[in-house]
Amino acid sequence: MSKLVFAAVFMAACYTAYRSILRAAERQREAMVKARARTGEPRDLGTLREVEDGLYVPDSFNGRR
């Protein structure tokens, strides 16, 4: 009987630890999403010019395709 009680208590402890790890991972995911949303400002590309392929590139772009 004591082995059965020990097994039940052990399983409950493992389940509690598992749930706390899941909650911590969820909080971390939410924090990452919030941080990404705060830095989602559009980049300033300056003035764009058209190249021969019909693509628009920043004026400071030196390379050619």
N, C-alpha and C positions, 0 to 999 in steps of 0.2 A: 504494500500500500504506500509506503513512504517513497518508493521509486516512482510511482505514478504521480504523487504530489510534486516531487522534485521535477519530473518531466514537464508537468503542467506549468509550474512556476518558471522553469527555464524557457519554455516556449513563449510564455507571456512576456518575459524580459526581452527575448530576441525580437518579438513582434514590436514591442515598444521602441526598441532601438532602431529597427527598420523604419518605422513610421517617422521617427524624429529625423532620420537621415533624409527621407523623402521630403519632409517639410523644409529642411534646410536647403535642399537642392532647388525646390520651388521658389523659395525666397531669393536665392541667388539668381535664378533665371529672371524673376521679376525685376530685380535690381539692374541686371544687365540690359533689359529692355528699356527701362526708364533712362538709364545712362545713354543708351544709343539714341533715344528719342530727343534728349536734350541737346545732343550734338548734331542734329540733323539739319543744320542750316545749309542752304544752297551755296555752292562754291562760286566765287566770282571769276568768270573766265575772261573778263575784259571784252574788248571788241573782237568779233569773229570775222574772218575773211573766208571766201570760198576758194577752194583749190580745184584743179582740173577734173577731179573725180566727182564733183558735186558735193564734196564734204566741206563742212565748216570747221575751221581750226582757229585757235587763238592767234592773234597777231604776233605773239612772241614765239610761235612754233617755227623752228628753223628747218626741220627735216622735211624732205619731200618723199612721196610714196613712189 
